[in-house]
């Protein structure tokens, strides 16, 4: 086996340092009032709802198209059977 390249060591070192920095918590010495907190939460809920609705529409698009095509096929099939019944009764 060959020795790991220096690039892999650099990526590993960077990842380790990033994790260490994220896991250490320092006191913030700041106060966020209830109004600002509620505003932040409602904005996050709105963004989450918008993303979910957008994903839902994208996923439902092929299903809606299939249902419309099926309905159109039924309509043309019913009209053709109605016309054939009219011609055979005359």
N, C-alpha and C positions, 0 to 999 in steps of 0.2 A: 504494500500500500504506500501511496505517496503521502508526503506531509501536507497538511492543509495549507492552502494558499494564504498569502497575507491579506487578500481581499476578504476571505471568509473570517479571518480573525478580526478584521476591522468591523465587519457586519455584526459578529457576535459580541464584540466589545461595545459597540454602539447600542445594541439591543439590551445588553446587561445594564449599561449606564442609564438608559431610558427607563427601564423597569425600576431600577433603584430610585431614580428621581420621582417617578410617579407614586411609588409606594411610601415614600417618606412624606409625612404631613407636617406642615408648619402652621403655627397659629395665625389666623387671618387678621385679627384685630380689626374686624369690620362688622357692621351691623346691616342686615338687610331687613327692612321693615315688612310687615305683612302685606302691604299694598304692592310693593315691588315683587314680592314672592308670588302673590296671586297672579299678577300680570305676567310674570315669567311662565308660570304653570299654564295659564290659559293660552299663551302664545305657543307653547310646546304642544298642547293638546290640539290646537288648530293646525299646526304643521303636520302632526301625526295623522289627524283625520284627513287632511288633504292628500297625503301620500297614500293612505289606505284606499280612499275613493278613487284615486288615479289608477292604482294597481287593479282595483276591482273592475273599473271600466275596461282596462286593457285585457283583462282575463275574460270578461263577459262578451267582448266584441265578436269572437268567432262563434260563440254559442248563439248570440242574437242573429248573426248572419245566417247560420244554419237553420234557425227557426223560421226566418223570413223566406228562405229558399223552399223549405218544406211546405209552408203555407201557400206559396205561389204555385208549387207543383200540384197541391191539392185543388186549388182553384181552377187550374187549367184542366186537370183530370175531370173535375165535376162538370165543367162547361163542355168538354168533349163528349161526355156520356149523355148530357142533356141534349146536345145537338143530334147525337146518333139516335136517341129515342124519338126525337121530333121527326127525323127523316124516315124512320122505320114505321111510324104510325100513319104517315100520309100516303 
